[in-house]
Amino acid sequence: MPTLTVRCAPHVGFIPTDDEGADYVKKHAGKLAQVKVSQPRSLEQNSMLWGVAGVCYSNLPERLTAKWADEHTMVKGLQLRLGIVDEVATWDERGWRIVATPKSIAGMEHAGATKAVNQLFEAMALLLGVSVKQLLSETARRAP
């Protein structure tokens, strides 16, 4: 069964947002369908995360910039520390092991991504010794 993106319309129901969805609805009109409602991640939230990460990384003390090569590795390192991970089975010379890898925030539904991003904002603010509000304000100030 395909994944379709639909818009919720009051008193109407779900309206397809693209040709694939419209074709599916036409083909299956009148049939019963089971749906899973989810809200996809926010592109604005993703942009904000990486903007804040850039501001944080550029203001880190040298002892921490030596630990992380860039804002991307900083965020991934923080995710490991905060438990925002997927557990993956891997094979090496010692056999099978379960390892924690940073979870893809882009692949999360909106609610999970919001929680993860807020945890990351708190951790980044803590690294700099500022409040989340101050960190977000500085990021907004630097935005083009």
C-alpha distance (Angstrom), angle and dihedral (degrees) to the residues before:
residue distance angle dihedral
M1 . . .
P2 3.81 . .
T3 3.78 125.6 .
L4 3.79 108.8 -117.8
T5 3.77 129.6 -168.4
V6 3.78 112.6 -137.9
R7 3.78 136.5 173.8
C8 3.81 118.2 -128.8
A9 3.80 109.9 -126.8
P10 3.82 120.9 -169.3
H11 3.82 113.5 -115.3
V12 3.83 90.3 2.1
G13 3.79 108.3 63.6
F14 3.77 126.5 -140.2
I15 3.80 120.9 -6.5
P16 3.84 119.7 -161.9
T17 3.80 113.0 -118.2
D18 3.81 98.4 -157.7
D19 3.82 142.5 30.1
E20 3.81 93.4 -96.1
G21 3.79 90.9 56.0
A22 3.80 93.0 45.0
D23 3.83 91.0 50.8
Y24 3.80 91.3 49.2
V25 3.81 92.7 50.1
K26 3.81 91.6 47.3
K27 3.80 92.0 50.0
H28 3.82 93.6 47.3
A29 3.82 100.6 34.1
G30 3.79 112.1 154.0
K31 3.81 94.4 13.9
L32 3.78 123.1 119.4
A33 3.82 114.3 -107.4
Q34 3.77 131.5 -173.2
V35 3.79 115.2 -140.4
K36 3.77 136.9 -171.5
V37 3.78 111.2 -145.8
S38 3.77 115.8 -145.8
Q39 3.75 135.7 156.0
P40 3.81 112.7 -130.1
R41 3.78 121.1 -131.7
S42 3.76 119.8 -81.6
L43 3.80 117.8 -108.8
E44 3.81 88.6 -154.4
Q45 3.80 89.8 55.4
N46 3.81 90.4 50.2
S47 3.82 91.2 50.6
M48 3.80 90.1 48.3
L49 3.82 91.6 51.0
W50 3.79 92.7 54.3
G51 3.80 92.7 42.2
V52 3.81 90.9 53.0
A53 3.82 90.6 44.0
G54 3.82 90.1 53.7
V55 3.81 92.5 50.3
C56 3.79 91.2 46.0
Y57 3.80 94.8 48.4
S58 3.80 93.3 47.1
N59 3.83 89.5 54.9
L60 3.81 99.5 43.2
P61 3.79 119.6 120.1
E62 3.82 113.7 -103.7
R63 3.81 93.3 -107.2
L64 3.82 88.4 64.3
T65 3.80 98.1 41.3
A66 3.80 85.9 56.1
K67 3.81 87.8 57.6
W68 3.83 95.8 50.7
A69 3.82 125.4 39.8
D70 3.80 95.2 -150.1
E71 3.81 143.5 -19.0
H72 3.81 91.2 -76.8
T73 3.81 93.9 58.3
M74 3.81 88.9 42.4
V75 3.82 91.8 56.0
K76 3.81 92.0 45.0
G77 3.82 90.5 48.8
L78 3.80 91.1 49.9
Q79 3.79 90.4 49.1
L80 3.80 90.0 55.5
R81 3.83 90.7 49.9
L82 3.81 92.8 46.4
G83 3.80 95.0 46.5
I84 3.81 95.2 -114.7
V85 3.78 89.4 143.8
D86 3.76 147.7 122.6
E87 3.78 118.2 -133.4
V88 3.78 111.1 -130.3
A89 3.81 130.5 -172.9
T90 3.80 112.4 -127.9
W91 3.80 134.6 177.8
D92 3.79 126.0 -138.0
E93 3.81 137.4 152.0
R94 3.84 89.7 -69.0
G95 3.82 93.6 52.9
W96 3.79 132.7 -110.8
R97 3.79 118.9 -7.3
I98 3.78 135.4 174.2
V99 3.80 112.0 -129.0
A100 3.78 131.6 -176.1
T101 3.79 115.7 -123.0
P102 3.82 125.8 -176.8
K103 3.79 109.7 -91.3
S104 3.80 118.2 -119.4
I105 3.79 105.3 -109.5
A106 3.80 88.6 -167.7
G107 3.80 88.8 61.0
M108 3.82 94.7 52.3
E109 3.76 126.9 97.6
H110 3.80 114.9 -108.1
A111 3.83 97.7 -96.4
G112 3.81 94.1 49.9
A113 3.80 92.2 44.0
T114 3.81 91.1 50.3
K115 3.79 91.5 52.6
A116 3.82 92.4 47.4
V117 3.80 93.6 46.4
N118 3.81 91.6 49.4
Q119 3.82 90.3 51.0
L120 3.80 89.5 50.4
F121 3.82 92.0 48.6
E122 3.81 89.8 52.3
A123 3.81 91.7 49.1
M124 3.82 93.0 47.7
A125 3.80 91.7 48.7
L126 3.81 89.2 50.0
L127 3.82 90.9 51.8
L128 3.80 89.2 55.6
G129 3.80 96.2 39.9
V130 3.81 93.1 -120.9
S131 3.79 135.4 110.9
V132 3.80 122.3 -95.7
K133 3.80 87.2 -115.3
Q134 3.82 90.9 56.2
L135 3.81 91.7 47.0
L136 3.81 92.3 50.2
S137 3.81 91.4 46.3
E138 3.81 91.8 51.9
T139 3.81 90.1 48.4
A140 3.82 91.4 50.8
R141 3.80 90.6 47.3
R142 3.81 91.4 54.7
A143 3.81 95.4 45.3
P144 3.82 114.8 113.5
